Amino acid sequence: MVLNAGDTAWILAATALVMLMTPGVGFFYGGLVRRKNVIAMIALSFIVFAVISVMWVLFGYTLAFGPDIGGFIGGLSFLGLSGVGLEPSGTSTIPSLLFMVFQLVFATVTVAILTSVFAERVKVSSFIIFAILWATIVYCPLAHWVWGGGWSAQMGALDFAGGTVVHISSGFSALALTLIVGKRIGFGKDTMEPGNIPMSLLGAAMLWFGWFGFNAGSALAANGLAANAFVVTNTAAAAGAIAWMCASWYHGRPSSLGVVSGAIAGLVAITPASGYVDAMAAIVIGAVAGLLCYSMMLLRIRKGIDESLDCWSIHGMGGVWGAIATGIFATAAVNGYTGLLAGNVNQFTIQVIATVASIAYAFVMTLVIAKIVDATLGLRVREEEEYVGLDISQHGEHV
């Protein structure tokens, strides 16, 4: 294919939008932790962006998008970006190098989302090793399954922008990590109120803004499909915000954090479906996501699980609903694919299989990686370091 200047310009902009989501995660999470851990929480997202950027260039990209090996992983043809040049490849109309960096920012934000469970109690050094291993062993294979020509794509599973690759992987990995990392000291006894709610609201705004690049950019062209993804992304976010707000209002007061959490739930759920459903379906997908993720957060609290910042309840469960909803609401009018409502039971079944496989793989492999890192390096900081806060103990800084 010939390089298209309009498509290239749009994906350059979309890449910058998605890049903004990684510090957006940092600000969102940073406002939710106690004041003594704000800097440490934000810093994790910046560390993620630096570490995963280099890892992706060296070998991550080729593992995800290299020539298929057994439907599981990519080969090493693109090691160190060998052969990834300035011209389009295959049916693409953008430079291969641009596609690489667009996928790079997806990888960084996924690992940043996973920092939720490390809040306030994990060593930076151990986190860096874990992040590299997790991106290599969990993220890259999942990306290859769906977008790199792996078994999931060969089966016909639909995931437009990362329901399984990004959100199910990070959400259920976070749940697995809670079994290894354990609860924060004083969890369930001490008050652990958010240290800076306005900061979290700012982070959520950055995420909502960046998500337009995340979903609409996944069309990989400046076309009608990108426009549809843009519209349904915003619609689902709004529906999720309203649904969570109403649910929390019913149980008390409509908190600002509830509104933005509902928006993120809607954004998560529409991510895999954004290239296959219309605006009416997006309202349903977003609203159900808001109610579902709110319910899962309450369940986590009742069970006493210290998955600190609700990566599992929002990204994990929102991703599950979004992946399955894609198999329900996909309409031929958008991208030629149909779902359960159009009588395509097979697509729905495929979505369920891909979802269950992604959950199982991410959960089990994360348990293994975390156990190895904990046994060799130790994941948690010392008790006295946790008491004083990670800003001081890990970075020697304070707000």
MIBANU-644663 format. One record per atom (N, C-alpha, C, CB): x, y, z. Coordinates in steps of 0.05 Angstrom, whole numbers, plus 5000, padded with zeros to 4 digits. Atoms other than C-alpha are relative to their C-alpha. Glycine has a CB too. Layout:
BEGIN
XYZ...
//
This chain:
BEGIN
501749765000500050005000501750255000498150005025498649745001502050734989499550155026499150164976500349844976503251175049497950224996502750125009502049805001497351625064500650225021497149885005499249794982499052305094497950065022500550254984502249964981492252395127499949795022497350024986500050224981492351715160502550025019500049734986497649984984499551825183499850225020502450054982500349774982497952505213498149935023499050244985501950074979492052225251501249805020497449884988498850204982495851625280502350125016501049764985498049864984501552085301498650155023501550214983501549864979496352505339498849805020497850174988501250204982492951885367502149885019498749784983497850114983499651615392500650195023502549954983499549804980500852265429497750005021500350284988502250014982493852225459500249765019497349984984499850244983494951515484502450025019500349744982497749964982501751705512499150155025502250154986500949844978498152215556498549835021498250224990501550174982494151645587501849895022498649784985498250124980500251365623500450195024502749934988500049824977501451985666497250055011501350274993502849974991493852045669499449795021498149984977500350214980493751375705501450085026501049734989498549934977499151635751498650215017502750114992501549804986495152255770497449895013499450244982502450114989488751865778500649835025498649834978499250164978492051355823501350165023501949784992498649844980496351875858498150155018501850204986501949864983490352255883498449815018498150154983501650194984487251615911501549895024499149774982498450114978493051415956500350225022502849904991499649814979494951746022502350194993500749865026498149785007499152386020502949915001499650245018497350084998505452026040501049824978500449865027499350175022505251605977499350114973498549745003500849885025502952095924502250004979499050295005497749985019509752215891500749724990502450135013499350285007511351465892498049884980500249835025502050115018504851295858500150124972497250055012499849875026505551805803502649914986499950315002497450085011512851615794499949734986502150005021500150275012511050895778499150024971498049835016500949985028507451115715502250114982497550184998497749895016513451525691502249784996501150255013498050225002518050935707499149804980500449875028501150195020513450475668500450104972497049965005499849905027513550925608502949984989499150294998497250015008521150955607500949714995501850135021499050285001522450215620498749844977499449865027501450155021517149925574500650114972496950005005499349895026518950405518502649874989500550315002497550135008526050125516499649704994502250045021500650295003523649405526498649954973498449905024501650045025518649485468501750024975497750204999498249975023523949735420501949774997501650275003498050215000528949195439498849734991501349975027501150265007524448585437497049975004501449795017502950024995517248715459498450004974499150225018501549975024514748925391500149744983501050234983499850245017517448315355498649765012502949934995501550214987514547845407497050024996500649995030502849965004507748155397499249994971499150265012500949975028507748285322501949884980499850294994498350155019513347855293498449774987502449905014501350235014511647265247499049805021502049874981501350174981506946795282501549745005497149944991498950264992509746195320497949855016502750045017501950184987504545675336497550145010501349875022502449864991499046195345500350135028497749825001499649914972502246385412501650255003501249785016498249784996507846885403501350074973502349925020498749925024511447285350502949924999499850304996497250075003518247105322501850245004500549884973498049794993524647515329500950164975502449875012499249865024524747815259500350305003497949954978499949714995523748515286501650085024497150115002498349954977528748465342501650264997501949775006498749745003531449165356499050164978503049964997501449865022526549415304501249954973499950305005498950085026530249065248497849964980501749745003502050025021526149135185497550165005499249714998502349824994521249625217500750284990499350005031499149765013521950215170498050224997501149934974501649765004518850845144497849964980501850234990502050055020514450525092497849825011501249874975502250184990507650175102500649714993497350084987499850295007507249425103497349884998501849855021502650135003501648975081497950194990499149875026502249835008495049335076500050275014497349875004499949754985497149905122500750244982502249985022499449765014497550625098501750195017497450144991498349844983502050875154502749875002498750045029497350134998509550765165500049785021502050215008499850224981511250115200501150095027501849784988498849894976515250515250497950145017502350194994502249874986509050915268498149805013498450184981501650214988504950285279501349895025499449784980498550114977510450035325499750185025502949984993500149824977510350665369497150035010501250274993502850004991502750675370499449765018498149994975500350234982502949975399501750025025500749744984498349954977508450185446498550145022502550174993501549854979503950685482497849845011499050264989502050194989498650145489501349835022498849824978498650164981503749715525500650155026502549884988499349854976505950265572497650065017501350274992502349934983498950465594498949755013497850134983501050244988497149735607501649935025500349764980498450054976502949645655499550215021503049994993500649794981501350315686497449945015499850274986502650074987494150085700500549805022498049894979499450214981497049485736501350105026501749794987498749894976500749935786498050035023501450264994502149984979494149975824500649835024497349924988499750194978495749365866502750045014499849724989497449954987502849605882499950245018502250044979500249754985500250235916500949975029497250104998499349954972503650425981501649785014497550055015498750224985507449785995502149844985498049825010498250165016512049535939502550164993498649904975497449885006519449675926500150074970502349815007499749915027521050065863501749804984501250284998498250185014526749595844498649744993502449935018501550255006522348975849497850044980498949885026502149945019516849315811501150014972498650265007498849985027521449465752500549724988502750165002499550285010523648735746497349864994501549845021502750125006516348505752498850114975498250055024501349885023514049005700501249894974500450305001498750115024519148765649499249714994503150025002500850285003517548035661497149984992500549855026502850025006510048155660499450094971498450185020500449915028510248555595500949804980501550274996498950205018514448015563498449744999502949935008501250274998510847395588496950014998500849875026502949985000503647645594499050184977498950105027501149815020502448265551500749924972501150285006499250065028506448075489498549774988503049964999501550225012503247395479497050074996500249755018502849935003496247675491499650194976498950135025500249825023497548235441500349844974502250225002499750165024499947715391497649834994502549825003502450165004493847275402497950164984498949915027502349845010489147845384500850164975499050185021499349815021492848335339502449914982500750275012497650085015499047965315499649754984502249965019500550235016495647395279500049745015502049984978500050244984495446905337497449855000500650075029502250185001490346375354497350135004500349785021502549864995485046855379499050144975500350205022500749875026485147255314499249794979502350174990500750215019485146615274497349885005502249785001502750104993478946385311497850204993499949945030501949795007475547045294499150175023497649864988500749844977475447385362500350304993501749935025499949725006474048135359500950155025497250104991499049824979477948635402501250244987502149855019499249775017478349305368502350155012497650194996498049834988482649675418501149905027499050285004498650114977484549225476498349915024501750205009501650104977478848935519501449785014497349914991498650224988482648295530503050065004499749744983497149955000489748535514500750195023500950104973499449794981489549145559498649975026499450274988501649974976483949125609499649735015497350114994500250264986482648385624502749925011498949794981497350084992490148265627500850155025502050054978499249844977491548835676498249955024500150294994501950034978485248735717500249745015497250024989499850264987485847995730502949945010499149784981497350024989493348045739500150155027502150124980500149864974491948555794498849835021498450264997501350174981487348065827501949785009497449874988498050214993492747525824502150115019501249884975497949874984497848005853499350045029500850264988500949964972493648125915500749765017497050065001499450244985494947405935502949985008499249754983497150004995502447515933500950245016501649984974499149754988503248235954498850035028499250254983501349984974498248216011498950285006502049935022501349754993494548776046501950205011497849955021498549794987497249446067499749985030499150284990500150004971498949516140497750185009502750105013502349844990492649756176497549994982500850275003502350015018487949576118497649885015500649834975502450094985480849506146499950115028499949715000499949894973482949846211500450304999502149865017499449715001486150516195498550134978503050034995501349855021483051066154502050034977499250285010498349985024485851056083498650174979500849724989501549825018482351646052501850104978498950245016498449895022484651915984501450265009498250064975498449774991490052445993499450254984502849944998500449765017488052905935498049944978502750094987502150065019481352815900500150174975497350035013499849855025482253395851502149894982500750295007497950125017488653055827498949764985502449925016501350235013484652425813498150084978498649835020501849915021479452815775501550104975498250235011498449915022484853135733501149764984502450175010499050245013487852445719497849874983501149805020502350125015480952185698499450164975497649995018500449835023480152775651502149944978500050305007497950075019486852605619499549734987502750005014500650265011484651885611497750014980499349815022502349975018477952065579501050134974497850175013499049875024481552535531501849824984501650255008498150185014487052035514498649764988502149905019501450235010481951485503499050034972497749935018500849955028479751815438502249904981499450294995497850115016486651645410500149705003502650135008499950294995486350955442498149854982499349955030502050155015479950745408499850094971497350045013500349905028479151195347502649964985499250305000497550055013486551115332500349714991502350075018499850285007485650365329498849934973498749835021500850035028482250455262502450004981497950224992497549975015489350605238499750154974501149724994500549835023486451095188498250235008498849844976501949784996482851765186497549954983501450284994502350085016476251475163497449995017500549734987502550024986469051345183500049825024497849914981499850184977470850765228501250145024501749754992498849844978475251235269497950195012502550164990502149824991469451725273498049855018498650134977501850164984464851175298501149935027499249744985498750074975469850945350500150245018502849894994499949764984470551665373497350055014500850244983502749954989463051755382499149805021497950014977500950204980461651095417501750015025500049724987498349974976467551205463498950215019502950074991501049784983464851865488497349925012499850264984502750074991457751595492500049795022498449894976499950214979459550975533501150125026501749774990498849884976463851395580497950165015502350184993502149844987458051875593497949825013498750184979502050184989453151305603501149865026499249784980498850124976457950965652500150195023502849904994499949804979458851605691497350045013501150274989502749964990451351705698499149765016498150064977500950244986450050985718501349975027500649754982498650024974455450965772499050225019503150024996500949784984453251645797497249945013499850264984502750074990445951415804500149785020498249934976499850234981447950765838501150095026501849784988498849914975452351115889498150205013502750144994501949824988447051645899497849855015498750184977502050184987442051095915501049915027499349774982498950104975446750845969501150225018502349814994499049784983448651535996500150264985502749935010499549755014451652115958501449954973501550205017498650035026453952205885502850125001498350134978497349904997461352275897501350064973501849805015498649935024465852605845501749764990501750255004498450235008470351995846498349784987501549885024501950195012464251565831499450064971497549985017500649915027462651975770502349934981499450304999497750055018469651925740500649704999502450155009499650295001470251185760498149874981499749885028502050115019463851045722500750074971497350125007499149925027466551425662502249814990500950294999497850185007472850995663498949724995502150005022501350265005468550365669498849994973497949945022501249995026464650575608502150004978498350244997497849995020471150725570501349734997502150215009498950275001473950045589498249814983500449895028501950195013467749675566499750054970497350015013500449955029467150025499502549954984499150294996497550035014474449925482500149774980502349965020499950215020473849235449497850024979499849735014502349985017467149415418499950244982497549995016500249735012468650115392500049994969502150175010500050025030469849885320497949824989502749904992502050195009463749435317497250065008500749735010502749944990457849765352499350294994499749945030500949735004453650385343499450155026497450014982500349844976451950945391497849905019499350294992502250114983445450625417501149775017497649924983498850224985449250005437502050105020501349804981498049894982454650435468498750105026501550234986501449914975449550725517499549765018497350144992500550244984447650035540502649895012498549784983497450104991454849795544501150175022502049984976498949824980457050405583498449995026500050284990501750004976451050395631500449745016497150044992499650264986451749655647502849995013499749764980497349994989459249755657500150165026502050114980500149844976457950305707498849855024498550264995501450154978453149875748501649765008497249924991498550244994457249245742502550065016500749854974497549944987463849555762499650125028501750204983500749904973460649925820499449775018497650204998500750244985457749265844502549845007498049834986497550154995464548925837501850145021501549954975498549864979467849475878498849955028499950314993501350064974462749365934500649725009497050054998499350274994464048625930502849975010499649824976497250004991471548735936500250105029501750164982499949884973470449165998498949815020498550275001501250194981465848656030501849765005497349904989498250234997470948106018502650075013500549874973497549924987476448516049502549974983500449855026497850035019480848475987501350284996499149884973498649755003486149025986501350024972502250035021499249945027486549105910499750304998498349844977500249734990488049815927498350204985502750115002501249785016485450245870498049894979502150164987502250125016480249775838500649964971497650175002499350085028483949555776498349764992503049934998501550245007480348885779497150074995500249795022502949955002473249155790499450174976499050135025500649825023473849695736501149894974501150285006498750095025478849445684499549714995503050065001500550285004478148705695497249934993500849855025502850075005470648635701498850174978498450045025501049845022469349215654501049894973500950295003499050125024473848885603498549744992502949935003501550245005470148225611497350074987499549845026502649925011463448565599500350114972498750215019499649885026466148955540500649794978502250205000499450215019469048335506497649844993502249825011502450155005462647955514497950174986498849885026501949825013458348555495500650044970500050275014499249985028462248595430498649774984503049994996501350235013459547905413496950015001500949745013502949974998452548135431499050224980499150075028501049765014451948825398501350064973500350235018498649945025456648795338497950024977502149794993501949965021452849065278501450034973498250245006498749995027454448985204500250284989498449824980500149735010452749715193502650155006497750155011497649864991459249925228502549894986500449985030497450115009464649435206499649734987501949985022500550255014461248845173499749755018502249944981500350224981461148405235497350015014502350005020502550014986454948165271500349845026497849874982499950144975453547925341497449855006500550205022502350174991448347545381497350124993500149965030502549875005442848065371499249984970500050295008500550035029443547965295499949704993502250144984500350295004443147205304502749864997498549964975497450135003450647065303500949895027502150204989499350134975451346585361502949925000498249755004497250095002458146355336501950225010500749924972498349784992461247045346499950045031499250274987500349974971458547085417501649785014497049985008498550234989461446395432503050044999499349744986497149945004468246595404500950215021500550104972499349794981468247225448500349885028497950225000499950124974466846805510502549845003497549835006497650174999472446315494502550175003500249824975497749824999477446875482500250145027499950214977500149864974475347225546501049815022497250105007499250194979476046605590503049934997498349744998497250075004482746425559501950235009500649944970498449774992485447125570500150035031498950264988500149994971483147125643501949805012497149965010498450224989486346455657503050044996499149734988497149965006492946615623501150235017500450064970499049774985493747295655500249945030498350254995500150054972491847065724502249805009497349885008498150214993496146435726502950094996499549754984497249915005502346735694500950225018500250094971499349794981502047345739500649895027497750205002499450144974501746895800502949895000498049775005497350125002508046535776502250225000500249844974498049795001511847175759500350135027499350214978499949864974510047515824501249835022497250085009498850194980511846905865503049994997498749724998497250025005518646865832501450265009500649954970498849754992520147605842500050045030498550244986500249984971517747585914502049825014497249945009498250194987521946975930502950074996499549724988497249935006528247265899500850285010500649974971499449724994527948015909498450115023499750184976501949894981522048115955498550234988501550095026501749795012516248545931499650235019497449884992500949794981514548925994502350155013498249895021498149844984518249486029499949905029499550304998500150074972520049396102497750145014502750075013502349894985514649536153500350295007499549845025499549724992517850176178499950194975502750035014500149845025518550426105497150044992501549864978502849975007511150296093498750215019498649745002501249814982509350686156500750294993501049945029499249735006513451296137499050094973503150025001501049935026510951266066502149964978499050284999498150065021514151095999501250254987498649844978498849765010515251815979502850055012498250255006497549964986520751866032501849754997499550065029498350244999523051136036501049914973498449785012499150095026523451005961501350224983497749884986499149795018524751685930501450235015497750114985498849794986527252135986498850274995503050014994501449755007522052655968497350015016499550024970502749974988515652935998498550234987500250045030501849805013509753355975500450275015497049925002
//
